[in-house]
Amino acid sequence: MAISGINDFTISGNIVANPERKATTGGEEGPVQFTVAVNGWKPKAKTDANGVITQGEQRTDYFQCIAWAGVGANILQRYSKGKAVVVQGRLRQDRWTTPDAQTRSRVELVVEDIKPMSGRYVAKPRTGPDGQPDGTFDVIDSDSGTVLGTTATPAS
């Protein structure tokens, strides 16, 4: 007998663009799709001369999300670009072959629940002229999108 796997995935981050409802091939109302950006740290296995482990580099991962039926309708009504959210669901991988015989793959988070992130503030990494993170963060009011200040450490 095969053992069932656990497919439970939770992310917290900011919605990148306004969620959109897609039409199905039959023309019916389809799923709602959106992307969530999740800020984190890319670990570095470096130790300085004093034996202190240095902090990793800032990185952002982008997760494609898809929501059906009532969950999708809720998202369209309540959530928009920039909103800080916690998304729970399961991962689904689609695979297909293009007309020129290339194999493609995409992983999506099938949304089962979404909630506004608790807390009023969100830290958004700032970038320097070279487009790379400069180690500082804008502190943003998650409801209004107003930049409240800048800090050298992420808001918690």
MDTraj code that builds the backbone (N, CA, C; nanometers):
import mdtraj as md
import numpy as np

residues = "MET ALA ILE SER GLY ILE ASN ASP PHE THR ILE SER GLY ASN ILE VAL ALA ASN PRO GLU ARG LYS ALA THR THR GLY GLY GLU GLU GLY PRO VAL GLN PHE THR VAL ALA VAL ASN GLY TRP LYS PRO LYS ALA LYS THR ASP ALA ASN GLY VAL ILE THR GLN GLY GLU GLN ARG THR ASP TYR PHE GLN CYS ILE ALA TRP ALA GLY VAL GLY ALA ASN ILE LEU GLN ARG TYR SER LYS GLY LYS ALA VAL VAL VAL GLN GLY ARG LEU ARG GLN ASP ARG TRP THR THR PRO ASP ALA GLN THR ARG SER ARG VAL GLU LEU VAL VAL GLU ASP ILE LYS PRO MET SER GLY ARG TYR VAL ALA LYS PRO ARG THR GLY PRO ASP GLY GLN PRO ASP GLY THR PHE ASP VAL ILE ASP SER ASP SER GLY THR VAL LEU GLY THR THR ALA THR PRO ALA SER".split()
xyz = np.array([
    [0.0846, -0.1164, 0.0000],
    [0.0000, 0.0000, 0.0000],
    [0.0900, 0.1239, 0.0000],
    [0.0561, 0.2210, -0.0832],
    [0.1320, 0.3454, -0.0919],
    [0.0952, 0.4373, 0.0243],
    [0.1944, 0.5094, 0.0719],
    [0.1714, 0.6057, 0.1795],
    [0.1313, 0.7382, 0.1171],
    [0.0255, 0.7978, 0.1691],
    [-0.0181, 0.9277, 0.1193],
    [0.0788, 1.0348, 0.1641],
    [0.1071, 1.1276, 0.0741],
    [0.1940, 1.2398, 0.1076],
    [0.1139, 1.3532, 0.1692],
    [0.1838, 1.4415, 0.2329],
    [0.1214, 1.5606, 0.2901],
    [0.1501, 1.6758, 0.1965],
    [0.0456, 1.7435, 0.1528],
    [0.0602, 1.8561, 0.0623],
    [-0.0118, 1.9745, 0.1248],
    [0.0547, 2.0409, 0.2166],
    [-0.0004, 2.1539, 0.2893],
    [0.1042, 2.2636, 0.2833],
    [0.0670, 2.3803, 0.2324],
    [0.1639, 2.4860, 0.2063],
    [0.1061, 2.6178, 0.2539],
    [0.1849, 2.6944, 0.3303],
    [0.1423, 2.8251, 0.3796],
    [0.2504, 2.9268, 0.3496],
    [0.2104, 3.0414, 0.2958],
    [0.3045, 3.1506, 0.2706],
    [0.2465, 3.2797, 0.3255],
    [0.3337, 3.3746, 0.3543],
    [0.2889, 3.5095, 0.3882],
    [0.3733, 3.6060, 0.3079],
    [0.3073, 3.7061, 0.2530],
    [0.3770, 3.8050, 0.1707],
    [0.2795, 3.9070, 0.1181],
    [0.3168, 3.9696, 0.0076],
    [0.2357, 4.0757, -0.0508],
    [0.1886, 4.0365, -0.1903],
    [0.0634, 4.0718, -0.2206],
    [0.0086, 4.0471, -0.3534],
    [0.0771, 4.1421, -0.4511],
    [0.1310, 4.0874, -0.5598],
    [0.2127, 4.1630, -0.6548],
    [0.1291, 4.2515, -0.7471],
    [0.0165, 4.2030, -0.7965],
    [-0.0717, 4.2777, -0.8859],
    [-0.2153, 4.2412, -0.8511],
    [-0.3093, 4.3214, -0.8938],
    [-0.4491, 4.2922, -0.8639],
    [-0.4868, 4.1532, -0.9144],
    [-0.5548, 4.0739, -0.8309],
    [-0.5997, 3.9411, -0.8747],
    [-0.6925, 3.9540, -0.9960],
    [-0.6874, 3.8544, -1.0844],
    [-0.7700, 3.8538, -1.2051],
    [-0.8436, 3.7216, -1.2188],
    [-0.9679, 3.7311, -1.2653],
    [-1.0438, 3.6088, -1.2944],
    [-1.0174, 3.5711, -1.4390],
    [-0.9849, 3.4455, -1.4605],
    [-0.9599, 3.3935, -1.5948],
    [-1.0822, 3.3178, -1.6432],
    [-1.1048, 3.3190, -1.7731],
    [-1.2155, 3.2429, -1.8309],
    [-1.1675, 3.1017, -1.8633],
    [-1.2572, 3.0064, -1.8545],
    [-1.2221, 2.8698, -1.8930],
    [-1.2312, 2.8586, -2.0447],
    [-1.1836, 2.7483, -2.1005],
    [-1.1908, 2.7280, -2.2450],
    [-1.3355, 2.7226, -2.2935],
    [-1.4282, 2.6862, -2.2049],
    [-1.5704, 2.6827, -2.2399],
    [-1.6388, 2.8168, -2.2231],
    [-1.5633, 2.9200, -2.1809],
    [-1.6194, 3.0531, -2.1648],
    [-1.6827, 3.0790, -2.0294],
    [-1.6816, 2.9792, -1.9399],
    [-1.7399, 2.9976, -1.8072],
    [-1.6429, 3.0741, -1.7173],
    [-1.6957, 3.1205, -1.6028],
    [-1.6088, 3.1867, -1.5052],
    [-1.5043, 3.0889, -1.4580],
    [-1.3808, 3.1297, -1.4680],
    [-1.2718, 3.0431, -1.4288],
    [-1.2149, 3.0825, -1.2939],
    [-1.0946, 3.0384, -1.2689],
    [-1.0312, 3.0660, -1.1402],
    [-0.9791, 3.2084, -1.1315],
    [-0.9525, 3.2501, -1.0098],
    [-0.8863, 3.3780, -0.9847],
    [-0.7380, 3.3478, -0.9685],
    [-0.6544, 3.4258, -1.0373],
    [-0.5104, 3.4054, -1.0308],
    [-0.4424, 3.5313, -0.9799],
    [-0.3365, 3.5104, -0.9010],
    [-0.2570, 3.6218, -0.8490],
    [-0.1222, 3.5686, -0.8052],
    [-0.0300, 3.6598, -0.7797],
    [0.1053, 3.6237, -0.7381],
    [0.1342, 3.6870, -0.6031],
    [0.2002, 3.6113, -0.5152],
    [0.2403, 3.6625, -0.3842],
    [0.3932, 3.6632, -0.3778],
    [0.4488, 3.7787, -0.3398],
    [0.5939, 3.7925, -0.3206],
    [0.6250, 3.7674, -0.1739],
    [0.7205, 3.6793, -0.1494],
    [0.7595, 3.6428, -0.0134],
    [0.9060, 3.6809, 0.0053],
    [0.9306, 3.7736, 0.0970],
    [1.0676, 3.8158, 0.1252],
    [1.1320, 3.7216, 0.2244],
    [1.2580, 3.6933, 0.2030],
    [1.3315, 3.6047, 0.2924],
    [1.4800, 3.6282, 0.2773],
    [1.5563, 3.5340, 0.3283],
    [1.7017, 3.5457, 0.3248],
    [1.7626, 3.4250, 0.2580],
    [1.8577, 3.4506, 0.1692],
    [1.9352, 3.3443, 0.1062],
    [2.0535, 3.3184, 0.1978],
    [2.0632, 3.2005, 0.2549],
    [2.1697, 3.1768, 0.3523],
    [2.3083, 3.1823, 0.2889],
    [2.4016, 3.2310, 0.3661],
    [2.5426, 3.2305, 0.3267],
    [2.6179, 3.1513, 0.4318],
    [2.6972, 3.0617, 0.3893],
    [2.7759, 2.9817, 0.4830],
    [2.9134, 3.0443, 0.4994],
    [2.9145, 3.1708, 0.5422],
    [3.0419, 3.2395, 0.5612],
    [3.0589, 3.2751, 0.7081],
    [3.1804, 3.2656, 0.7529],
    [3.2146, 3.3021, 0.8892],
    [3.3256, 3.4068, 0.8816],
    [3.3092, 3.5159, 0.9575],
    [3.4130, 3.6197, 0.9536],
    [3.5343, 3.5773, 1.0375],
    [3.6342, 3.6655, 1.0451],
    [3.7600, 3.6339, 1.1136],
    [3.7397, 3.6046, 1.2622],
    [3.6304, 3.6555, 1.3209],
    [3.6021, 3.6334, 1.4628],
    [3.5146, 3.5103, 1.4869],
    [3.4840, 3.4350, 1.3802],
    [3.4015, 3.3156, 1.3963],
    [3.2531, 3.3430, 1.3973],
    [3.2124, 3.4666, 1.3604],
    [3.0709, 3.5028, 1.3591],
    [3.0147, 3.4731, 1.2205],
    [2.9012, 3.4041, 1.2168],
    [2.8370, 3.3725, 1.0894],
    [2.7690, 3.4990, 1.0372],
    [2.7980, 3.5334, 0.9118],
    [2.7399, 3.6536, 0.8530],
    [2.5972, 3.6270, 0.8070],
    [2.5187, 3.7344, 0.8032],
    [2.3799, 3.7237, 0.7605],
    [2.3747, 3.6999, 0.6103],
    [2.2741, 3.6285, 0.5655],
    [2.2588, 3.5990, 0.4237],
    [2.2110, 3.7190, 0.3444],
    [2.1889, 3.6966, 0.2165],
    [2.1423, 3.8007, 0.1263],
    [1.9896, 3.8016, 0.1225],
    [1.9337, 3.9218, 0.1074],
    [1.7893, 3.9353, 0.0905],
    [1.7498, 3.8718, -0.0426],
    [1.6378, 3.8005, -0.0441],
    [1.5844, 3.7469, -0.1691],
    [1.4332, 3.7496, -0.1624],
    [1.3704, 3.7528, -0.2774],
    [1.2249, 3.7494, -0.2864],
    [1.1852, 3.6338, -0.3765],
    [1.0930, 3.5515, -0.3285],
    [1.0377, 3.4419, -0.4073],
    [0.8953, 3.4803, -0.4466],
    [0.8552, 3.4420, -0.5672],
    [0.7224, 3.4743, -0.6190],
    [0.6439, 3.3449, -0.6383],
    [0.5236, 3.3387, -0.5787],
    [0.4412, 3.2195, -0.5857],
    [0.3128, 3.2498, -0.6634],
    [0.2905, 3.1706, -0.7688],
    [0.1684, 3.1818, -0.8474],
    [0.0571, 3.1125, -0.7699],
    [-0.0559, 3.1823, -0.7524],
    [-0.1680, 3.1282, -0.6754],
    [-0.2915, 3.1211, -0.7646],
    [-0.3752, 3.0206, -0.7391],
    [-0.4989, 3.0032, -0.8136],
    [-0.6090, 2.9690, -0.7129],
    [-0.7246, 3.0330, -0.7269],
    [-0.8359, 3.0103, -0.6342],
    [-0.9646, 2.9915, -0.7139],
    [-1.0442, 2.8958, -0.6727],
    [-1.1679, 2.8621, -0.7419],
    [-1.2887, 2.9027, -0.6590],
    [-1.4018, 2.9140, -0.7232],
    [-1.5338, 2.9323, -0.6626],
    [-1.5385, 3.0444, -0.5587],
    [-1.5932, 3.0124, -0.4397],
    [-1.6135, 3.1134, -0.3360],
    [-1.4852, 3.1764, -0.2857],
    [-1.3782, 3.0985, -0.2779],
    [-1.2502, 3.1539, -0.2328],
    [-1.2032, 3.2591, -0.3331],
    [-1.2175, 3.2288, -0.4621],
    [-1.1789, 3.3239, -0.5662],
    [-1.2627, 3.4510, -0.5610],
    [-1.3931, 3.4357, -0.5410],
    [-1.4823, 3.5527, -0.5318],
    [-1.4435, 3.6403, -0.4134],
    [-1.4096, 3.5783, -0.3003],
    [-1.3652, 3.6512, -0.1809],
    [-1.2390, 3.7316, -0.2111],
    [-1.1460, 3.6703, -0.2809],
    [-1.0199, 3.7375, -0.3129],
    [-1.0454, 3.8596, -0.4019],
    [-1.1301, 3.8450, -0.5026],
    [-1.1603, 3.9577, -0.5914],
    [-1.2227, 4.0743, -0.5159],
    [-1.3058, 4.0441, -0.4172],
    [-1.3740, 4.1484, -0.3402],
    [-1.2828, 4.2175, -0.2397],
    [-1.1946, 4.1423, -0.1738],
    [-1.1245, 4.1942, -0.0562],
    [-0.9770, 4.2251, -0.0741],
    [-0.9133, 4.1728, -0.1791],
    [-0.7674, 4.1837, -0.1874],
    [-0.7229, 4.2501, -0.3163],
    [-0.6148, 4.3270, -0.3054],
    [-0.5615, 4.3984, -0.4212],
    [-0.4094, 4.4067, -0.4104],
    [-0.3491, 4.4625, -0.5118],
    [-0.2042, 4.4779, -0.5189],
    [-0.1496, 4.5405, -0.3903],
    [-0.0418, 4.4816, -0.3387],
    [0.0262, 4.5354, -0.2216],
    [-0.0251, 4.4846, -0.0881],
    [-0.1427, 4.4220, -0.0869],
    [-0.2021, 4.3747, 0.0392],
    [-0.1182, 4.2614, 0.0981],
    [-0.0884, 4.2728, 0.2264],
    [-0.0146, 4.1676, 0.2973],
    [-0.1126, 4.0570, 0.3356],
    [-0.0784, 3.9331, 0.2987],
    [-0.1693, 3.8206, 0.3191],
    [-0.0958, 3.6969, 0.3690],
    [-0.1745, 3.6070, 0.4291],
    [-0.1303, 3.4719, 0.4605],
    [-0.2178, 3.3809, 0.3759],
    [-0.1533, 3.2968, 0.2937],
    [-0.2249, 3.2093, 0.2013],
    [-0.1954, 3.0650, 0.2384],
    [-0.3025, 2.9853, 0.2488],
    [-0.2885, 2.8427, 0.2793],
    [-0.3507, 2.7627, 0.1661],
    [-0.2865, 2.6516, 0.1335],
    [-0.3410, 2.5672, 0.0277],
    [-0.2507, 2.4475, 0.0033],
    [-0.2537, 2.4017, -0.1222],
    [-0.1722, 2.2872, -0.1609],
    [-0.1032, 2.3183, -0.2923],
    [0.0114, 2.2570, -0.3124],
    [0.0856, 2.2775, -0.4360],
    [0.0354, 2.1815, -0.5432],
    [0.0304, 2.2329, -0.6666],
    [-0.0087, 2.1512, -0.7811],
    [0.0893, 2.1784, -0.8947],
    [0.1382, 2.0727, -0.9569],
    [0.2298, 2.0883, -1.0691],
    [0.1599, 2.0489, -1.1984],
    [0.1634, 2.1399, -1.2950],
    [0.1120, 2.1103, -1.4286],
    [0.2313, 2.0879, -1.5208],
    [0.2180, 1.9902, -1.6095],
    [0.3222, 1.9628, -1.7091],
    [0.2560, 1.9549, -1.8459],
    [0.3265, 2.0059, -1.9479],
    [0.2745, 1.9997, -2.0828],
    [0.3904, 2.0046, -2.1821],
    [0.3583, 1.9713, -2.3052],
    [0.4564, 1.9754, -2.4133],
    [0.4121, 2.0820, -2.5121],
    [0.5040, 2.1698, -2.5488],
    [0.4741, 2.2770, -2.6433],
    [0.4681, 2.2203, -2.7847],
    [0.4135, 2.2965, -2.8797],
    [0.4084, 2.2489, -3.0187],
    [0.5466, 2.2140, -3.0767],
    [0.6530, 2.2769, -3.0236],
    [0.7879, 2.2445, -3.0738],
    [0.8558, 2.1382, -2.9860],
    [0.7767, 2.0579, -2.9150],
    [0.8220, 1.9415, -2.8374],
    [0.9066, 1.9753, -2.7154],
    [0.8927, 2.0960, -2.6621],
    [0.9603, 2.1329, -2.5380],
    [0.8697, 2.0952, -2.4203],
    [0.9274, 2.0315, -2.3195],
    [0.8512, 1.9970, -2.1995],
    [0.8536, 2.1169, -2.1053],
    [0.7370, 2.1561, -2.0581],
    [0.7239, 2.2702, -1.9662],
    [0.6577, 2.2228, -1.8370],
    [0.6798, 2.3014, -1.7313],
    [0.6249, 2.2672, -1.6007],
    [0.5964, 2.3961, -1.5251],
    [0.4936, 2.3935, -1.4434],
    [0.4576, 2.5090, -1.3606],
    [0.4014, 2.4560, -1.2288],
    [0.4427, 2.5175, -1.1183],
    [0.3893, 2.4831, -0.9863],
    [0.3049, 2.6004, -0.9390],
    [0.1822, 2.5719, -0.8956],
    [0.0916, 2.6742, -0.8441],
    [0.0477, 2.6365, -0.7031],
    [0.0137, 2.7389, -0.6267],
    [-0.0466, 2.7186, -0.4950],
    [-0.1978, 2.7269, -0.5137],
    [-0.2674, 2.6156, -0.4954],
    [-0.4131, 2.6130, -0.5037],
    [-0.4651, 2.6613, -0.3687],
    [-0.5264, 2.7783, -0.3679],
    [-0.5651, 2.8458, -0.2441],
    [-0.6882, 2.7811, -0.1828],
    [-0.6753, 2.7468, -0.0557],
    [-0.7884, 2.6956, 0.0207],
    [-0.8363, 2.7978, 0.1226],
    [-0.7451, 2.8881, 0.1646],
    [-0.7810, 2.9931, 0.2603],
    [-0.6845, 3.1096, 0.2440],
    [-0.7334, 3.2291, 0.2646],
    [-0.6506, 3.3495, 0.2587],
    [-0.7000, 3.4452, 0.3661],
    [-0.6060, 3.5102, 0.4324],
    [-0.6404, 3.6054, 0.5382],
    [-0.5476, 3.7254, 0.5275],
    [-0.5968, 3.8428, 0.5670],
    [-0.5050, 3.9566, 0.5727],
    [-0.3993, 3.9276, 0.6783],
    [-0.2791, 3.9726, 0.6536],
    [-0.1715, 3.9477, 0.7494],
    [-0.1993, 4.0263, 0.8759],
    [-0.1853, 3.9596, 0.9903],
    [-0.2060, 4.0300, 1.1158],
    [-0.0912, 4.1273, 1.1353],
    [-0.1208, 4.2413, 1.1861],
    [-0.0195, 4.3448, 1.2000],
    [-0.0435, 4.4515, 1.0957],
    [-0.0018, 4.5698, 1.1276],
    [-0.0311, 4.6845, 1.0438],
    [0.0839, 4.7205, 0.9514],
    [0.2032, 4.6735, 0.9802],
    [0.3197, 4.7175, 0.9070],
    [0.3851, 4.6047, 0.8287],
    [0.4426, 4.6417, 0.7153],
    [0.5129, 4.5476, 0.6293],
    [0.6482, 4.6088, 0.5952],
    [0.7523, 4.5264, 0.5938],
    [0.8851, 4.5744, 0.5551],
    [0.9099, 4.5380, 0.4093],
    [0.9421, 4.6388, 0.3288],
    [0.9722, 4.6170, 0.1877],
    [1.1191, 4.6505, 0.1643],
    [1.1980, 4.5565, 0.1110],
    [1.3404, 4.5842, 0.0904],
    [1.3616, 4.6974, -0.0091],
    [1.4578, 4.7825, 0.0206],
    [1.4952, 4.8915, -0.0699],
    [1.6115, 4.8445, -0.1561],
    [1.6213, 4.9002, -0.2749],
    [1.7311, 4.8642, -0.3637],
    [1.8157, 4.9864, -0.3951],
    [1.9425, 4.9610, -0.4218],
    [2.0348, 5.0667, -0.4599],
    [2.0278, 5.0929, -0.6092],
    [2.1145, 5.1834, -0.6597],
    [2.1147, 5.2180, -0.8024],
    [2.1421, 5.0977, -0.8930],
    [2.2097, 4.9962, -0.8391],
    [2.2402, 4.8773, -0.9187],
    [2.1250, 4.7763, -0.9200],
    [2.0135, 4.8091, -0.8528],
    [1.8982, 4.7200, -0.8485],
    [1.9073, 4.6109, -0.7437],
    [2.0167, 4.6071, -0.6689],
    [2.0365, 4.5057, -0.5657],
    [1.9887, 4.5596, -0.4301],
    [1.9435, 4.4707, -0.3398],
    [1.9030, 4.5158, -0.2064],
    [2.0176, 4.5910, -0.1382],
    [1.9828, 4.7039, -0.0744],
    [2.0878, 4.7827, -0.0094],
    [2.0934, 4.7609, 0.1417],
    [2.0157, 4.6664, 0.1935],
    [2.0206, 4.6342, 0.3355],
    [1.9244, 4.7142, 0.4205],
    [1.8457, 4.8037, 0.3596],
    [1.7461, 4.8792, 0.4343],
    [1.6070, 4.8411, 0.3861],
    [1.5065, 4.8769, 0.4663],
    [1.3688, 4.8402, 0.4360],
    [1.2785, 4.9615, 0.4562],
    [1.1802, 4.9775, 0.3672],
    [1.0744, 5.0753, 0.3893],
    [0.9716, 5.0101, 0.4803],
    [0.9267, 5.0816, 0.5822],
    [0.8193, 5.0337, 0.6689],
    [0.6906, 5.0924, 0.6127],
    [0.5979, 5.0038, 0.5720],
    [0.4783, 5.0454, 0.5001],
    [0.3542, 5.0063, 0.5778],
    [0.2577, 5.0994, 0.5862],
    [0.1267, 5.0695, 0.6430],
    [0.0561, 4.9777, 0.5441],
    [0.0265, 4.8536, 0.5848],
    [-0.0274, 4.7549, 0.4919],
    [-0.1684, 4.7888, 0.4456],
    [-0.2410, 4.8725, 0.5169],
    [-0.3762, 4.9086, 0.4757],
    [-0.3763, 5.0217, 0.3724],
    [-0.2943, 5.1241, 0.3950],
    [-0.2966, 5.2394, 0.3056],
    [-0.1861, 5.2384, 0.2016],
    [-0.0795, 5.1601, 0.2252],
    [0.0338, 5.1593, 0.1337],
    [0.1301, 5.2741, 0.1570],
    [0.1070, 5.3543, 0.2609],
    [0.1913, 5.4697, 0.2905],
    [0.3240, 5.4259, 0.3502],
    [0.4339, 5.4828, 0.2975],
    [0.5659, 5.4559, 0.3547],
    [0.5783, 5.5383, 0.4819],
    [0.6012, 5.4688, 0.5940],
    [0.6065, 5.5356, 0.7240],
    [0.7488, 5.5707, 0.7655],
    [0.8473, 5.5052, 0.7068],
    [0.9864, 5.5312, 0.7428],
    [1.0751, 5.4239, 0.6855],
    [1.2025, 5.4310, 0.7213],
    [1.3025, 5.3356, 0.6728],
    [1.3772, 5.2801, 0.7919],
    [1.4136, 5.1542, 0.7838],
    [1.4866, 5.0890, 0.8921],
    [1.5947, 4.9977, 0.8350],
    [1.6938, 4.9661, 0.9158],
    [1.8006, 4.8758, 0.8735],
    [1.7646, 4.7300, 0.8999],
    [1.6576, 4.7040, 0.9717],
    [1.6128, 4.5672, 0.9965],
    [1.4661, 4.5554, 0.9597],
    [1.4219, 4.4386, 0.9155],
    [1.2805, 4.4224, 0.8782],
    [1.1891, 4.4481, 0.9962],
    [1.0717, 4.5080, 0.9681],
    [0.9709, 4.5277, 1.0729],
    [0.9165, 4.3926, 1.1120],
    [0.8833, 4.3750, 1.2389],
    [0.8289, 4.2457, 1.2821],
    [0.6883, 4.2636, 1.3327],
])
top = md.Topology()
chain = top.add_chain()
for i, resn in enumerate(residues, 1):
    res = top.add_residue(resn, chain, resSeq=i)
    for name in ("N", "CA", "C"):
        top.add_atom(name, md.element.get_by_symbol(name[0]), res)
traj = md.Trajectory(xyz[None], top)
